[in-house]
Amino acid sequence: MPFDKKDISAYEAMYEAQKIAYAPVIFQVVRALRDLGVLGLLEQSGKTGMTATALCEALEISQYGVETLLESGLSCGVVERDHNTPAAYKNWVYFLSKVGYYMLNDSMTRINMDFNHHVCYHGLSDLDKSITDGQPKGLAVFGEQWKTFYEALPHLPERAKNSWYAFDHFYSDSSYPLVLSIVLRDHPQTIVDIGTNTGKFAILLAQSDPNIKITMIDLPDQLGVAVQNVETAGFADQISANAMDLLDSDLKFPYGLDVYWMSQFLSCFGSEGVVSILKRVFDAMSGESRLFIMETCWDRQKHEAATFSLVNTNPYFACIANGNSKMYHSEELLNCVAEARLEVIEIKDYISICHSLFECRRRYD
């Protein structure tokens, strides 16, 4: 089970506590080691390694600066030195560690770090206020006018916007092709993509079957990005758009379509909002309609690293996104489905990196 209790000594517990206390510092140190080129040069040096002096000469950074980063990098295991070689401090030879290799080369690690730096880092200083007030207080770093991150997204600085899209798409893009055959299994003629984001899945559907009619639904500003992408891809005749505030309970979804699709969408809402949306989907569905929900539930993961990443994305939702949403435990999500009078027909886990697919239909009590 993830996060099982570990039997550690008092000293080990104290050391773990110090790691947490200095975690923000370590994060920025490792990011600087990566972005300034230190990790890259150490990788190129291989088993030969490099001294701090050689690194500062190659990068044209002060000896003080390079040593400061390397010392901290040693403490968190991102760089290593050869302890079997006697040498004065200034002559220490540094190498890239296995952890450093993943910090430098692993796409998921790079994307997660950029997302946390450009989107979350500054705003998370107000996490305590967000928790007590139930409002995304950290969102103010991008402007006081926004109520939710999703309203702000099209207007963000480019680095923050690009980092968010890279984070969002990294997880969904590899999953979409794997679920396409399931969604198209019964040869649906009409599909609504609720929370379409940039329209990637809608375009993939259109590419797969020229006879499907697809409706994209999202917030007005966000939908503009999707519409532009659809037009660029040449599917404007096949894919239509419906701008909607998805939390407005007076607005109804298109009635009687074959498939209702949501991907990484319900995690953008608190449980009350999830139930409200699902109830309106229930009202829109016919007896033959199917609802597919693709989400990253933190309890349905193969590896503890995935669970760790998911639960630690939740402070972003609390402090930056909207103040009340999260990566759900599947039990919470299934309770919302049941409250909306829907029933789950089948669940497929371990789709790509971390997704689960819930296939639902109307429940008749």
Buried (B, 14 or more C-beta within 10 A) or exposed (E): EBEEEEEEEEEEEEEEEEEEEBEEEBBBBBBBBBEBBBBBBBBEBEEEBBBBBBBBEBBEBEBEBBBBBBEBBBBBEBBBBEEEEEEEEEEBBBBBBEBBBEBBEEEBBBBBBBBBBBBBBBBBEBBEEBBEEEBBBBBBBBEEEBEBBBBBBBEBEEEBBBBBBBBBBBBBEBBBEBBBEBBBEEEBEBBBBBBBBBBBBBBBBBEEBEEBBBBBBBBEBBBBBBBEBBEEBEBEEBBBBBBBEBBEEEEEBBEEBBBBBBBBBBBBBBBEBBBBBBBBBBEBBEEEBBBBBBBBBBBBBEEEEBBBBBBEBBBBBBBBBBBBBBBBBBEBBBBBBBBBBBBBEEBBEEBBBBBBBBBBBBEEE
